[in-house]
Amino acid sequence: MPSGLPLKWEVSFLLIQADAASRRGLIQALGPMWKFWKKLTVQDPHFGLLSYSNQQWLSEKILTSAGSILVSFDGDKSGPNPASISLAQTVLVNPVVYVESAMAFAHSSPEAREFMEYQGDLILDGFSFLSAEMFYVNLALSEWPDGVIDVVFKQGLPCNILLSD
């Protein structure tokens, strides 16, 4: 008998109430629907557990010489793009060089300076790797949690800035 709750909640409630053997049977009976709710993950030897969300693979926080950061990779449901993983391995050997370059590039842009005005300091948030040649250094602002400055790098050099809030 339907309770009026969304199907996901009803199934979750049934799983909580069922014993272990019943849960296994219910999960098998749900088949593809159960996989719809399950988050796709892969274990990368360099970047740890990666989770798929919105057409990108996201790391958990990883420790680098530039601090604790998040890293994202372009990819599809089958896995992260191998070219972006390869670029990340190269860049993250010495990320400080790219972070300093990104911050200098942001401070040299009149639009970025206006965007940053009275919003605190630039803080490294992470890196986004899009291909074998392109990545973003993701910068945040200390006094504006939603303010983001992405400095675009092509072939290792900063070339553009994306501002968002």
ROMILUM-388289 format. One record per residue: x, y, z of N, C-alpha, C in turn; residue in one letter. Coordinates in pm, whole numbers, plus 50000, padded with zeros to 5 digits. Layout:
# residues N
SITE  n_px  n_py  n_pz  ca_px  ca_py  ca_pz  c_px  c_py  c_pz  res
SITE  X  Y  Z  X  Y  Z  X  Y  Z  A
...
***
This chain:
# residues 165
SITE  n_px  n_py  n_pz  ca_px  ca_py  ca_pz  c_px  c_py  c_pz  res
SITE  50085  49882  50000  50000  50000  50000  50090  50124  50000  M
SITE  50079  50211  49898  50162  50331  49891  50137  50423  50009  P
SITE  50243  50480  50058  50231  50570  50174  50227  50716  50134  S
SITE  50253  50746  50008  50260  50885  49965  50401  50941  49970  G
SITE  50495  50865  50026  50634  50908  50030  50700  50879  49895  L
SITE  50802  50953  49860  50876  50920  49738  50930  50777  49747  P
SITE  50940  50711  49631  50981  50572  49625  51115  50548  49695  L
SITE  51211  50639  49676  51343  50621  49737  51330  50611  49889  K
SITE  51248  50693  49951  51231  50690  50095  51165  50561  50139  W
SITE  51065  50515  50061  50996  50391  50097  51094  50274  50091  E
SITE  51176  50268  49986  51273  50160  49973  51376  50168  50085  V
SITE  51425  50288  50115  51521  50305  50224  51462  50258  50356  S
SITE  51335  50291  50381  51268  50250  50503  51259  50097  50509  F
SITE  51224  50034  50395  51216  49889  50391  51353  49826  50419  L
SITE  51459  49884  50364  51593  49830  50386  51633  49840  50533  L
SITE  51595  49948  50599  51630  49966  50740  51556  49863  50825  I
SITE  51430  49834  50793  51350  49743  50872  51385  49596  50848  Q
SITE  51436  49563  50731  51461  49424  50695  51586  49370  50764  A
SITE  51586  49237  50787  51708  49175  50838  51808  49160  50723  D
SITE  51930  49116  50752  52037  49113  50651  52000  49028  50530  A
SITE  51944  48908  50550  51909  48821  50438  51800  48885  50352  A
SITE  51703  48947  50416  51596  49013  50341  51648  49132  50263  S
SITE  51745  49207  50322  51802  49322  50252  51872  49279  50124  R
SITE  51951  49168  50133  52019  49119  50013  51918  49084  49905  R
SITE  51810  49018  49943  51706  48981  49846  51638  49103  49787  G
SITE  51610  49201  49870  51544  49323  49823  51636  49401  49729  L
SITE  51764  49408  49763  51859  49479  49678  51871  49409  49543  I
SITE  51876  49276  49542  51882  49202  49416  51754  49222  49336  Q
SITE  51640  49227  49403  51513  49246  49333  51503  49385  49271  A
SITE  51561  49483  49338  51557  49619  49285  51645  49634  49162  L
SITE  51750  49552  49153  51837  49549  49035  51887  49685  48994  G
SITE  51858  49727  48868  51911  49853  48816  51870  49975  48897  P
SITE  51751  49971  48958  51706  50087  49035  51801  50111  49152  M
SITE  51851  50004  49215  51944  50020  49327  52073  50085  49280  W
SITE  52122  50049  49162  52246  50106  49109  52230  50255  49080  K
SITE  52107  50299  49053  52081  50440  49027  52118  50523  49149  F
SITE  52095  50472  49268  52123  50547  49390  52267  50532  49435  W
SITE  52333  50426  49392  52469  50401  49436  52565  50494  49364  K
SITE  52653  50558  49439  52751  50651  49382  52864  50571  49316  K
SITE  52902  50612  49194  53013  50548  49125  53144  50593  49188  L
SITE  53231  50498  49218  53361  50530  49274  53469  50443  49207  T
SITE  53590  50495  49204  53707  50419  49162  53821  50451  49259  V
SITE  53909  50357  49275  54025  50378  49360  54145  50404  49270  Q
SITE  54203  50523  49279  54319  50559  49200  54443  50544  49289  D
SITE  54551  50485  49236  54670  50465  49319  54736  50594  49367  P
SITE  54719  50704  49293  54782  50830  49332  54686  50924  49406  H
SITE  54558  50921  49369  54464  51021  49422  54357  50962  49513  F
SITE  54367  50834  49544  54274  50772  49637  54137  50748  49577  G
SITE  54036  50752  49663  53899  50725  49622  53843  50844  49543  L
SITE  53797  50819  49421  53735  50921  49337  53587  50888  49321  L
SITE  53501  50989  49331  53356  50971  49316  53307  51047  49194  S
SITE  53216  50986  49120  53164  51048  48998  53041  51133  49031  Y
SITE  53043  51258  48983  52931  51349  49003  52934  51457  48896  S
SITE  52823  51477  48829  52810  51583  48728  52922  51581  48623  N
SITE  52945  51466  48566  53041  51448  48457  53186  51476  48496  Q
SITE  53216  51461  48625  53355  51474  48668  53380  51380  48786  Q
SITE  53505  51345  48803  53548  51259  48913  53613  51346  49019  W
SITE  53567  51334  49143  53613  51419  49252  53690  51338  49355  L
SITE  53803  51393  49396  53883  51327  49500  53830  51365  49637  S
SITE  53874  51289  49735  53861  51335  49873  53977  51431  49892  E
SITE  53986  51499  50004  54098  51591  50026  54229  51512  50021  K
SITE  54326  51569  49947  54458  51507  49942  54561  51609  49990  I
SITE  54666  51561  50050  54770  51648  50104  54880  51666  50000  L
SITE  54912  51792  49969  55020  51825  49876  55112  51926  49943  T
SITE  55218  51963  49875  55309  52065  49929  55241  52202  49935  S
SITE  55130  52219  49863  55055  52345  49867  54943  52341  49971  A
SITE  54928  52230  50042  54824  52217  50143  54727  52106  50108  G
SITE  54622  52096  50187  54517  51996  50166  54417  52051  50064  S
SITE  54397  51976  49953  54316  52028  49843  54221  51921  49790  I
SITE  54125  51967  49712  54037  51879  49635  54083  51880  49490  L
SITE  54072  51768  49424  54112  51757  49285  53996  51695  49208  V
SITE  53966  51751  49090  53863  51692  49004  53922  51660  48868  S
SITE  53863  51560  48804  53911  51513  48675  53794  51502  48579  F
SITE  53818  51538  48455  53721  51516  48349  53706  51365  48329  D
SITE  53590  51322  48285  53570  51181  48258  53424  51149  48237  G
SITE  53397  51023  48212  53259  50977  48199  53236  50868  48304  D
SITE  53122  50802  48297  53088  50702  48399  53185  50584  48402  K
SITE  53257  50562  48292  53350  50449  48290  53478  50479  48368  S
SITE  53508  50607  48394  53625  50641  48473  53681  50777  48436  G
SITE  53777  50825  48514  53838  50954  48484  53919  50947  48355  P
SITE  53931  51060  48288  54009  51070  48165  54156  51042  48198  N
SITE  54218  50939  48136  54358  50907  48166  54453  51024  48138  P
SITE  54423  51106  48037  54509  51220  48006  54505  51323  48120  A
SITE  54388  51344  48180  54380  51440  48290  54447  51385  48416  S
SITE  54440  51255  48439  54511  51193  48552  54662  51211  48533  I
SITE  54709  51189  48412  54852  51202  48382  54900  51346  48404  S
SITE  54822  51443  48356  54857  51583  48377  54860  51616  48526  L
SITE  54762  51566  48601  54757  51592  48745  54881  51538  48816  A
SITE  54924  51420  48777  55044  51363  48839  55165  51454  48816  Q
SITE  55174  51511  48696  55285  51601  48664  55275  51733  48741  T
SITE  55158  51795  48737  55139  51926  48800  55154  51918  48952  V
SITE  55101  51813  49012  55099  51806  49158  55231  51759  49219  L
SITE  55333  51736  49135  55468  51714  49188  55516  51841  49256  V
SITE  55485  51957  49196  55521  52086  49253  55407  52185  49231  N
SITE  55296  52170  49303  55180  52256  49280  55200  52402  49319  P
SITE  55294  52430  49408  55316  52566  49456  55349  52660  49339  V
SITE  55425  52612  49242  55460  52693  49126  55334  52740  49053  V
SITE  55238  52651  49035  55116  52684  48963  55023  52771  49048  Y
SITE  55021  52747  49179  54938  52828  49268  54989  52972  49270  V
SITE  55119  52991  49284  55176  53125  49284  55151  53195  49151  E
SITE  55165  53122  49042  55140  53178  48909  54992  53218  48894  S
SITE  54903  53133  48945  54759  53162  48937  54724  53286  49019  A
SITE  54780  53298  49138  54752  53414  49223  54806  53542  49159  M
SITE  54925  53536  49103  54981  53654  49036  54896  53692  48915  A
SITE  54850  53593  48840  54766  53619  48723  54633  53682  48766  F
SITE  54574  53632  48874  54448  53688  48925  54468  53833  48969  A
SITE  54578  53862  49037  54603  53999  49083  54634  54094  48967  H
SITE  54676  54041  48854  54706  54126  48738  54583  54159  48654  S
SITE  54472  54093  48682  54349  54114  48606  54260  54220  48673  S
SITE  54225  54328  48601  54138  54430  48661  54002  54373  48705  P
SITE  53945  54282  48626  53815  54223  48662  53827  54140  48790  E
SITE  53933  54063  48799  53953  53980  48918  53981  54066  49041  A
SITE  54060  54171  49024  54087  54261  49139  53957  54324  49190  R
SITE  53871  54366  49099  53743  54423  49141  53658  54317  49211  E
SITE  53658  54196  49159  53583  54084  49217  53633  54053  49358  F
SITE  53764  54064  49379  53826  54029  49508  53818  54141  49611  M
SITE  53790  54263  49567  53797  54379  49655  53712  54360  49780  E
SITE  53772  54379  49896  53709  54369  50028  53658  54228  50060  Y
SITE  53709  54128  49990  53661  53991  50013  53766  53902  50078  Q
SITE  53871  53961  50128  53974  53883  50197  54084  53835  50104  G
SITE  54152  53733  50147  54268  53681  50075  54229  53567  49982  D
SITE  54312  53546  49881  54295  53430  49794  54345  53306  49867  L
SITE  54269  53198  49856  54302  53072  49922  54294  52962  49818  I
SITE  54390  52874  49817  54385  52760  49726  54274  52665  49769  L
SITE  54185  52633  49675  54075  52540  49700  54105  52405  49637  D
SITE  54166  52406  49517  54196  52279  49452  54238  52297  49308  G
SITE  54236  52186  49236  54271  52183  49095  54163  52105  49020  F
SITE  54135  52148  48897  54044  52074  48808  54120  52043  48679  S
SITE  54132  51916  48647  54205  51874  48529  54108  51833  48420  F
SITE  54118  51901  48304  54019  51883  48198  54067  51801  48080  L
SITE  54195  51800  48054  54250  51727  47940  54399  51710  47961  S
SITE  54468  51668  47854  54614  51651  47864  54686  51785  47865  A
SITE  54619  51894  47828  54684  52024  47818  54620  52135  47901  E
SITE  54502  52110  47959  54431  52220  48025  54385  52180  48165  M
SITE  54406  52275  48258  54357  52258  48394  54327  52394  48455  F
SITE  54252  52392  48566  54219  52513  48641  54285  52503  48778  Y
SITE  54333  52616  48827  54366  52629  48969  54245  52698  49031  V
SITE  54181  52631  49126  54059  52682  49189  54096  52761  49314  N
SITE  54066  52890  49313  54096  52978  49425  53966  53026  49490  L
SITE  53966  53035  49620  53852  53086  49695  53893  53216  49763  A
SITE  53796  53284  49822  53822  53408  49895  53789  53387  50043  L
SITE  53879  53433  50130  53865  53405  50274  53740  53467  50336  S
SITE  53691  53578  50283  53574  53645  50342  53447  53629  50258  E
SITE  53453  53545  50155  53337  53526  50068  53332  53379  50029  W
SITE  53264  53297  50108  53264  53153  50087  53217  53109  49947  P
SITE  53129  53187  49885  53077  53148  49753  53159  53205  49638  D
SITE  53251  53295  49666  53331  53356  49561  53441  53261  49514  G
SITE  53447  53238  49382  53544  53146  49325  53614  53212  49207  V
SITE  53744  53196  49203  53823  53241  49089  53898  53120  49036  I
SITE  53866  53081  48914  53936  52971  48848  54033  53031  48748  D
SITE  54160  53000  48765  54261  53045  48669  54287  52929  48574  V
SITE  54263  52954  48446  54275  52851  48342  54421  52845  48296  V
SITE  54476  52725  48292  54611  52701  48241  54601  52616  48115  F
SITE  54672  52656  48012  54687  52575  47890  54835  52556  47867  K
SITE  54874  52433  47848  55014  52397  47827  55105  52457  47935  Q
SITE  55056  52457  48059  55135  52500  48173  55138  52648  48202  G
SITE  55068  52730  48121  55070  52875  48141  54929  52929  48167  L
SITE  54916  53026  48260  54783  53085  48284  54740  53166  48162  P
SITE  54612  53149  48124  54567  53219  48003  54429  53285  48018  C
SITE  54356  53253  48125  54222  53311  48138  54178  53299  48284  N
SITE  54076  53379  48318  54019  53375  48453  53868  53362  48441  I
SITE  53812  53273  48525  53667  53257  48535  53625  53298  48675  L
SITE  53530  53390  48685  53482  53441  48814  53340  53391  48837  L
SITE  53312  53345  48957  53175  53301  48987  53145  53316  49136  S
SITE  53018  53328  49165  52975  53331  49306  52852  53246  49323  D
***
